[in-house]
Amino acid sequence: MKINSKITEAAEKYVTAFLAANLDTKFVYHDINHTRDVVKAVREICDESKIEKHEKNTLLIAAWFHDTGYTKIIDRHEDAGAVIAEEFLKEYAVDQADIDIVKSCIIATHYPQYPLTPGEKILCDADMMHLSSKSFMKKADLLREEWVLSRDKTYTDEEWIDLNIQFMSYHQYHTEYCKKNREAKKAKNIQKLVAIKQLPERESNTDIIEENRELEILKKNKKSKEKEFGRGVETLFKIASGNHMRLSGMADNKAHILLSINSIIISVVLSVLAKKLTESSYLIVPTFLLMLVCLTTIVFAVLTTRPKVSKNDITEEQMNNKEVNLLFFGHFHQLEVKAYEGGVREMMHDNDYLYKTLTRDVYFLGKVLANKYRYLNIGYMIFMYGLIASVIAFGVSFFFVG
């Protein structure tokens, strides 16, 4: 069997679950997010290079499995990843020719890269696409942290910058698409690193430091501004979340008041008036009206306090687009612990993602609060006007009997 779209989709699900279950948390760079980035890059290069569908699917399989070897070994992890990919593909009775292509592409990503076939060149370029991305500094910071955790390698800021400049200057893209569209962007990232290295010890360049704050080469005045900004943002979200929680508590308390009052009224009606209805038939209508008002009010009070948990499955696309609110249990309770840890770790290293998540959390708290107060308002309106109507009904009934 040739590799097709169904096998590619199965590989995505398999690798996602496999890494979540087997990859050590110390791999903060070579995690599922890096794998997704490489898969996305492979799609980009293939689409722009007009690669036919079968070859594209083969390369996507290689992209999904290219770093799975980190679950077994660090050095020569590519060989281990090729074995894992082969075992997976054999379960789908894939032709050995396709399996060999996938394995050769994975092994070709070993550094230094010497890809021979067009497919190997595409995967190698996709694996290094981050060198020419706007998020290069963040990725480099994650890799630096991973090396500390997994290889016990530590560098000073200057050593790390020198190492990155040397690596990026030596590296070259292999595909025509990346040579044309990515080399210039990579050169700009090199220039940024060189500019940071040349910064005087007691001077600050706002533009460069702002773009590369992940390297923690920030001057004292810049640090103080960032801390001030951080405190302001933290205060904003703390006040907003606190206000929402307090208003939610007030809504619940008001709903409990409605529940208590109407429960007492129903108890009194059932214990006192129910026995007299056979003798005083004129009280049937107002009593029924009062019971209906109390029951309807109780329903809306319960709707106000009723807990609701989302049952929608979280898709890979939502995770990739960072659309999942990892601060709300209604979203993350469906995730495996490894996937949740990976998402939180990424959020910790991405300020934009962090603030976006906090903003979404406040927004959805407001949505829940709006529903609470809508039901509560309806409940109070029914209780107020219904109670008035019931009293009038009782008065009319007594008047005509009297």
C-alpha positions as CSV (number, residue, x, y, z in Angstrom):
1,M,0.0,0.0,0.0
2,K,1.1,3.5,-0.8
3,I,1.1,6.2,1.8
4,N,-2.1,8.2,1.6
5,S,-4.0,10.9,3.4
6,K,-5.7,8.5,5.8
7,I,-2.3,7.1,6.9
8,T,-1.0,10.7,7.3
9,E,-3.9,11.6,9.6
10,A,-3.4,8.4,11.6
11,A,0.3,9.3,12.0
12,E,-0.7,12.7,13.4
13,K,-2.9,11.2,16.0
14,Y,-0.3,8.5,16.8
15,V,2.6,10.8,17.2
16,T,0.6,13.3,19.3
17,A,-0.4,10.6,21.7
18,F,3.0,9.0,21.6
19,L,5.0,12.1,22.5
20,A,2.4,13.1,25.2
21,A,2.9,9.7,26.8
22,N,6.6,9.1,26.3
23,L,8.5,12.4,25.8
24,D,10.3,13.7,28.9
25,T,9.2,17.2,29.9
26,K,12.8,18.4,29.8
27,F,12.5,18.5,26.0
28,V,10.9,22.0,26.0
29,Y,12.0,22.7,22.4
30,H,11.9,19.3,20.7
31,D,8.2,18.7,21.7
32,I,5.0,18.3,19.9
33,N,4.9,22.1,19.1
34,H,8.2,21.8,17.2
35,T,6.9,18.8,15.4
36,R,3.7,20.7,14.4
37,D,5.9,23.6,13.2
38,V,8.0,21.2,11.0
39,V,4.8,19.6,9.6
40,K,3.4,23.1,8.8
41,A,6.7,24.0,7.1
42,V,6.7,20.8,5.0
43,R,3.2,21.7,3.8
44,E,4.4,25.2,2.9
45,I,7.4,24.1,0.9
46,C,5.5,21.3,-0.8
47,D,2.7,23.6,-1.8
48,E,5.0,26.3,-3.1
49,S,7.2,23.7,-4.9
50,K,4.2,21.9,-6.5
51,I,5.1,18.6,-5.0
52,E,2.6,15.8,-6.0
53,K,0.2,14.5,-3.4
54,H,1.8,11.1,-2.7
55,E,5.3,12.5,-2.1
56,K,3.8,15.3,0.1
57,N,2.0,12.7,2.3
58,T,5.3,10.7,2.5
59,L,7.2,13.8,3.7
60,L,4.4,14.7,6.2
61,I,4.8,11.2,7.7
62,A,8.5,11.8,8.0
63,A,7.9,15.2,9.6
64,W,5.6,13.7,12.2
65,F,8.1,11.1,13.2
66,H,11.4,12.9,12.7
67,D,11.9,13.7,16.4
68,T,10.1,10.8,18.0
69,G,13.5,9.2,18.7
70,Y,14.0,11.7,21.6
71,T,11.8,9.3,23.6
72,K,14.5,6.7,23.3
73,I,17.9,8.5,23.0
74,I,19.3,12.0,22.4
75,D,22.4,11.4,20.3
76,R,21.4,9.8,16.9
77,H,17.8,10.1,17.8
78,E,17.1,10.2,14.1
79,D,17.9,6.5,13.8
80,A,15.5,5.7,16.6
81,G,12.8,7.9,15.1
82,A,13.2,6.1,11.7
83,V,12.7,2.7,13.5
84,I,9.5,4.0,15.2
85,A,8.2,5.3,11.9
86,E,8.9,2.0,10.2
87,E,7.0,0.0,12.9
88,F,4.0,2.3,12.5
89,L,3.9,2.1,8.7
90,K,4.3,-1.7,8.8
91,E,1.0,-1.9,10.8
92,Y,-0.7,-0.2,7.8
93,A,1.0,-2.6,5.3
94,V,2.8,0.3,3.6
95,D,5.1,-0.6,0.7
96,Q,8.8,-1.0,1.7
97,A,9.8,1.6,-0.9
98,D,7.7,4.3,0.8
99,I,9.0,3.2,4.3
100,D,12.6,3.5,3.1
101,I,11.9,7.0,1.8
102,V,10.4,8.1,5.1
103,K,13.4,6.6,7.0
104,S,16.0,8.2,4.8
105,C,14.3,11.6,5.1
106,I,14.3,11.3,8.9
107,I,17.9,10.2,9.1
108,A,18.9,13.1,6.8
109,T,17.9,15.6,9.4
110,H,20.9,14.6,11.5
111,Y,23.2,17.6,11.9
112,P,25.3,18.4,9.9
113,Q,22.7,17.9,7.2
114,Y,23.7,16.4,3.9
115,P,20.4,15.7,2.1
116,L,20.6,14.1,-1.3
117,T,17.1,13.6,-2.6
118,P,14.5,16.4,-3.1
119,G,12.4,14.9,-0.2
120,E,15.3,14.9,2.2
121,K,16.1,18.6,1.3
122,I,12.5,19.6,2.0
123,L,12.4,17.9,5.4
124,C,15.8,19.3,6.4
125,D,14.7,22.8,5.4
126,A,11.4,22.4,7.3
127,D,13.4,21.3,10.4
128,M,15.5,24.5,10.2
129,M,12.7,26.9,9.2
130,H,12.7,28.5,12.6
131,L,16.1,30.1,11.8
132,S,14.3,32.5,9.5
133,S,11.1,33.0,11.5
134,K,10.1,36.0,13.6
135,S,10.0,33.7,16.6
136,F,13.6,32.6,16.3
137,M,14.7,34.3,19.5
138,K,11.9,32.4,21.5
139,K,12.8,29.1,19.8
140,A,16.5,29.7,20.6
141,D,15.6,30.4,24.2
142,L,13.7,27.1,24.5
143,L,16.6,25.2,22.9
144,R,19.0,26.8,25.4
145,E,16.7,25.7,28.3
146,E,16.4,22.2,26.9
147,W,20.2,21.8,26.6
148,V,20.5,22.8,30.3
149,L,17.9,20.2,31.3
150,S,18.8,17.4,29.0
151,R,22.5,17.8,28.3
152,D,23.7,19.7,31.3
153,K,25.1,22.4,29.0
154,T,25.1,26.0,30.1
155,Y,26.2,29.1,28.3
156,T,26.6,32.7,29.2
157,D,24.6,35.2,27.1
158,E,27.6,36.1,25.0
159,E,28.6,32.4,24.4
160,W,25.0,31.6,23.4
161,I,24.9,34.5,20.9
162,D,28.2,33.5,19.4
163,L,27.1,29.9,19.1
164,N,23.9,30.9,17.3
165,I,25.7,33.3,15.0
166,Q,28.2,30.6,14.1
167,F,25.6,28.0,13.5
168,M,23.3,30.2,11.4
169,S,26.2,31.5,9.3
170,Y,27.3,28.0,8.5
171,H,23.8,26.7,7.8
172,Q,22.4,26.9,4.3
173,Y,18.9,26.0,3.0
174,H,18.7,23.3,0.3
175,T,15.4,23.8,-1.5
176,E,15.0,26.5,-4.1
177,Y,11.9,27.9,-2.3
178,C,13.8,28.4,1.0
179,K,16.9,29.8,-0.8
180,K,14.6,32.4,-2.4
181,N,12.3,33.2,0.5
182,R,14.1,32.3,3.7
183,E,17.8,33.1,3.4
184,A,17.2,36.8,3.6
185,K,15.0,36.5,6.7
186,K,17.7,34.3,8.3
187,A,20.3,36.9,7.5
188,K,18.2,39.5,9.3
189,N,18.1,37.3,12.4
190,I,21.9,37.0,12.3
191,Q,22.1,40.8,12.1
192,K,19.9,41.1,15.2
193,L,22.2,38.8,17.1
194,V,25.3,40.7,16.0
195,A,23.6,44.0,17.0
196,I,22.8,42.6,20.4
197,K,26.4,41.4,20.9
198,Q,27.7,44.8,20.0
199,L,25.5,46.7,22.5
200,P,27.6,48.7,25.0
201,E,27.3,47.3,28.5
202,R,25.6,50.4,29.9
203,E,23.6,51.5,26.9
204,S,20.2,50.2,25.6
205,N,18.8,49.9,22.1
206,T,15.1,49.8,22.7
207,D,14.1,48.3,19.3
208,I,16.6,45.4,19.5
209,I,16.1,44.7,23.1
210,E,12.3,44.6,22.7
211,E,12.6,42.0,20.0
212,N,15.1,39.9,21.9
213,R,14.0,40.1,25.5
214,E,13.9,36.3,25.6
215,L,17.7,36.3,25.7
216,E,17.5,38.4,28.9
217,I,20.1,40.9,27.6
218,L,18.1,43.8,29.0
219,K,19.5,46.9,30.5
220,K,18.4,48.2,33.9
221,N,16.1,51.0,32.5
222,K,14.5,48.5,30.2
223,K,14.0,46.0,32.9
224,S,12.3,48.5,35.2
225,K,9.9,49.5,32.4
226,E,9.0,45.9,31.7
227,K,8.4,45.2,35.4
228,E,6.2,48.2,35.6
229,F,4.3,47.1,32.6
230,G,4.0,43.6,34.0
231,R,2.6,44.9,37.3
232,G,0.1,47.0,35.4
233,V,-1.1,44.1,33.3
234,E,-1.2,41.8,36.3
235,T,-3.3,44.3,38.2
236,L,-5.7,44.7,35.2
237,F,-6.3,41.0,34.9
238,K,-6.5,40.5,38.7
239,I,-9.1,43.2,39.1
240,A,-11.1,42.1,36.1
241,S,-11.1,38.4,37.2
242,G,-11.8,39.4,40.8
243,N,-14.8,41.6,39.9
244,H,-16.2,38.8,37.7
245,M,-15.9,36.3,40.5
246,R,-17.5,38.6,43.1
247,L,-20.4,39.4,40.7
248,S,-20.8,35.6,40.1
249,G,-20.9,35.1,43.9
250,M,-23.5,37.8,44.3
251,A,-25.6,36.2,41.5
252,D,-25.5,32.8,43.3
253,N,-26.4,34.4,46.6
254,K,-29.4,36.2,45.0
255,A,-30.5,32.9,43.3
256,H,-30.3,31.1,46.7
257,I,-32.6,33.8,48.2
258,L,-35.1,33.1,45.5
259,L,-34.8,29.4,46.0
260,S,-35.3,29.7,49.8
261,I,-38.3,32.1,49.7
262,N,-40.2,30.2,47.0
263,S,-39.5,26.9,48.7
264,I,-41.0,28.3,51.9
265,I,-44.0,29.6,50.1
266,I,-44.6,26.2,48.4
267,S,-44.3,24.4,51.7
268,V,-46.8,26.7,53.4
269,V,-49.2,26.5,50.5
270,L,-49.1,22.7,50.5
271,S,-49.4,22.4,54.3
272,V,-52.1,25.0,54.9
273,L,-54.1,25.8,51.8
274,A,-54.1,22.4,50.1
275,K,-56.4,20.9,52.7
276,K,-58.9,23.7,52.4
277,L,-59.2,23.7,48.6
278,T,-61.9,21.1,48.7
279,E,-64.0,23.3,51.0
280,S,-63.0,26.6,49.5
281,S,-63.0,26.0,45.7
282,Y,-62.7,29.7,45.0
283,L,-59.1,29.6,46.2
284,I,-58.1,27.0,43.5
285,V,-57.2,29.5,40.8
286,P,-55.1,32.0,42.9
287,T,-53.4,29.0,44.7
288,F,-52.5,27.4,41.3
289,L,-51.3,30.8,40.1
290,L,-49.1,31.2,43.2
291,M,-47.6,27.7,42.8
292,L,-46.9,28.3,39.1
293,V,-45.1,31.5,39.9
294,C,-43.0,29.9,42.6
295,L,-42.1,26.9,40.5
296,T,-41.1,29.0,37.5
297,T,-39.0,31.3,39.7
298,I,-37.2,28.2,41.2
299,V,-36.5,27.0,37.7
300,F,-34.7,30.2,36.7
301,A,-32.9,30.3,40.1
302,V,-31.6,26.8,39.4
303,L,-30.6,27.8,35.9
304,T,-28.6,30.7,37.4
305,T,-26.5,28.4,39.6
306,R,-26.5,25.3,37.4
307,P,-22.9,24.2,36.7
308,K,-22.1,23.6,33.0
309,V,-19.0,21.9,31.6
310,S,-18.2,22.1,27.9
311,K,-18.3,18.7,26.0
312,N,-16.8,19.9,22.8
313,D,-13.7,17.9,21.8
314,I,-10.6,20.0,21.4
315,T,-9.1,19.6,18.0
316,E,-5.5,19.6,16.9
317,E,-6.2,22.7,14.9
318,Q,-7.4,24.6,17.9
319,M,-4.2,23.6,19.8
320,N,-2.1,24.7,16.9
321,N,-3.9,28.0,16.6
322,K,-3.7,28.5,20.4
323,E,-7.4,28.8,20.7
324,V,-7.7,26.7,23.8
325,N,-8.2,28.4,27.1
326,L,-5.8,26.5,29.4
327,L,-6.9,28.5,32.4
328,F,-10.5,27.2,32.3
329,F,-11.1,23.7,33.4
330,G,-14.0,23.4,31.0
331,H,-11.5,23.3,28.2
332,F,-8.4,21.6,29.5
333,H,-10.2,18.8,31.4
334,Q,-10.3,16.9,28.1
335,L,-6.6,17.0,27.6
336,E,-4.0,14.5,28.6
337,V,-1.7,15.7,31.3
338,K,1.3,15.8,29.0
339,A,-0.5,17.8,26.4
340,Y,-1.7,20.2,29.1
341,E,1.8,20.6,30.5
342,G,3.2,21.3,27.0
343,G,0.5,23.9,26.3
344,V,1.2,25.7,29.6
345,R,4.9,25.5,29.1
346,E,4.5,27.1,25.7
347,M,2.2,29.8,27.1
348,M,4.9,30.6,29.8
349,H,7.4,31.3,27.0
350,D,5.0,33.3,24.8
351,N,3.8,36.5,26.2
352,D,1.4,37.1,23.4
353,Y,-0.2,33.7,24.0
354,L,-0.3,34.3,27.7
355,Y,-2.1,37.6,27.5
356,K,-4.4,36.3,24.8
357,T,-5.3,33.4,27.1
358,L,-5.9,35.7,30.1
359,T,-8.0,38.0,27.9
360,R,-10.1,35.1,26.7
361,D,-10.5,33.8,30.3
362,V,-11.9,37.2,31.4
363,Y,-14.1,37.4,28.3
364,F,-15.6,33.9,28.9
365,L,-16.1,34.7,32.6
366,G,-18.1,37.7,31.4
367,K,-20.2,35.5,29.1
368,V,-21.0,33.1,31.9
369,L,-21.8,36.0,34.2
370,A,-24.1,37.5,31.6
371,N,-26.1,34.2,31.4
372,K,-26.3,34.1,35.2
373,Y,-27.7,37.6,35.5
374,R,-30.1,37.1,32.6
375,Y,-31.7,34.1,34.2
376,L,-31.6,35.8,37.6
377,N,-33.3,38.9,36.2
378,I,-36.0,36.8,34.6
379,G,-36.5,34.9,37.9
380,Y,-36.9,38.1,39.9
381,M,-39.3,39.6,37.4
382,I,-41.5,36.5,37.4
383,F,-41.4,36.4,41.2
384,M,-42.2,40.1,41.6
385,Y,-45.0,40.4,39.1
386,G,-46.3,36.9,39.7
387,L,-46.5,37.5,43.5
388,I,-48.4,40.8,42.8
389,A,-50.8,38.9,40.5
390,S,-51.3,36.1,43.0
391,V,-52.1,38.5,45.8
392,I,-54.6,40.3,43.6
393,A,-56.1,37.0,42.6
394,F,-56.6,36.0,46.2
395,G,-58.1,39.4,47.0
396,V,-60.6,39.2,44.1
397,S,-61.5,35.6,45.2
398,F,-62.2,36.7,48.8
399,F,-64.1,39.8,47.5
400,F,-66.5,37.9,45.3
401,V,-67.1,35.2,48.0
402,G,-67.6,37.8,50.7
